[in-house]
Amino acid sequence: MLEIFWTPAALWALRAMPWRDAARVDAAVQQLALTGEGQLTRVYENDPRALRLHVSPYAVRLYLDPDAGALTVGWIFRER
């Protein structure tokens, strides 16, 4: 299991969205940290640590540090 860290920007975005959407996003992040499962894409081809987790209609920007066992949620934005 990875330890989850939320940046202030990610917490602000989570609190600003409807609570049901926020619960789905949080559950998807928790599931990813626990099992490694989720709809992920790499943000940059050459950087395997910068990831995007898709929780329709949102995308969660993540930074994975497997050496430290940490998953940092950078921000959340609505996909168009």
Secondary structure, DSSP 4 states (H G I P E B T S, - for coil): -PEEEE-HHHHHHHHHS-HHHHHHHHHHHHHHHHH--S-EEEEETTEEEEEEEEETTEEEEEEEETTTTEEEEEEEEE--
